[in-house]
Amino acid sequence: MATNAELRLRFFRYFWKHLRLVWPIVSGLVAFQLALGVVIGFLERWSVSEMIYFTFVTALTIGYGDLAPKHVASRMIALAIAFSGILLTGLVAALGVRSLQEATKDE
């Protein structure tokens, strides 16, 4: 029977192992989101910090509403950011589940 500290260590070891495997997908999704955020920021005339903030708030589907695109094209692009954010969140959750399964398979 492993201690909690040993299980955590195994979990993180497996998580990083799996993350290295899918890193091109993860980084590609984040780069895609940021590129779309830059386009929206350009169309809406937002600062760089507002572009980044809006991108991550939208990608994580938090949507505070303090920044909202006014142009139709920007709104359509925001949908693509949100959809790719759902994919990214699902991918990270799947990595976590798989890593937990592997870390606890002998328990």
MOLIN-V639261 format. One record per backbone hydrogen bond with DSSP energy under -0.5 kcal/mol. NH is the residue of the N-H (numbers start at 0). CO is the residue of the C=O. If there is no record, write none. Layout:
# MOLIN-V639261
<<NH	CO> <NH	CO>>
This chain:
# MOLIN-V639261
<<6	2> <7	3> <8	4> <9	5> <10	6> <11	7> <12	8> <13	9> <14	10> <15	11> <16	12> <17	13> <18	14> <19	15> <20	16> <21	17> <22	18> <24	21> <25	21> <26	22> <27	23> <28	24> <29	25> <30	26> <31	27> <32	28> <33	29> <34	30> <35	31> <36	32> <37	33> <38	34> <39	35> <40	36> <41	37> <42	38> <43	39> <44	40> <45	40> <50	46> <51	47> <52	48> <53	49> <54	50> <55	51> <56	52> <57	53> <58	54> <59	55> <60	57> <61	56> <62	56> <74	70> <75	71> <76	72> <77	73> <78	74> <79	75> <80	76> <81	77> <82	78> <83	79> <84	80> <85	81> <86	82> <87	83> <88	84> <89	85> <90	86> <91	87> <92	88> <93	89> <94	90> <95	91> <96	92> <97	93> <98	94> <99	95> <100	96> <101	97> <102	98> <103	99> <104	101> <106	103>>
